Amino acid sequence: MTAIRIISTPVGPLKLVAGPKGLKAVLWRSEIDGGSRDRHPVLDRTLDRILDDAESQLHEYFSGRRETFSIALDIEGTEFQTKVWRALLTIPYGETRTYREIAEQIGNPKATRAVGAANGKNPVSIVVPCHRVIGRNGTLTGFAGGLEVKRRLLEIENGARVNEARGGY
């Protein structure tokens, strides 16, 4: 059983998907399939509480009052993907890491491309901060929400303008 809720945020609508154990997905505008209602009926109070908690924490993040999330997660991936996602959770608010640094952190320094692929499969963007991973030369690279959204998330976190022409932010 799952439940969904579409919320408005400064970077556009996000679709939250909850499962019995926690948040399953945070989906971007391009991943939202139809439906314009903000709330869908939730018959299970546990799922409703998970969605309430996720929505509240995301709004706190966007308003600058939350740097880390304490949302229960219910995500699935391969062993390698989950290792990468755990590494993403260690990137401090307002900081970035390169794909190579993540590969080294998980003990597989030659897996830079595989780290990029796992990063791209992260089902809970923002909560598991895949937006904090950048190219080795400091440029912003692939992001499901789009590079402009990635730039905006980094700006929210560090208060500075991200400028690819300067090689980062």
Buried (B, 14 or more C-beta within 10 A) or exposed (E): EEBBBBBEBEBBBBBBBBBBEBBBBBBBBEEBEEEEEEEEEBEEEBBBEBBBBBBEBBBEBBEEEBEEBEBBBBBEBEEBBEBBBEBBEEBEEBEBBBBBBBBBBBEBEEBBEBBBBBBEBBBBBBBBBBBBBBBEEBBBBBBBBBBEBBBBBBEBBBEEEBEBEEEBB
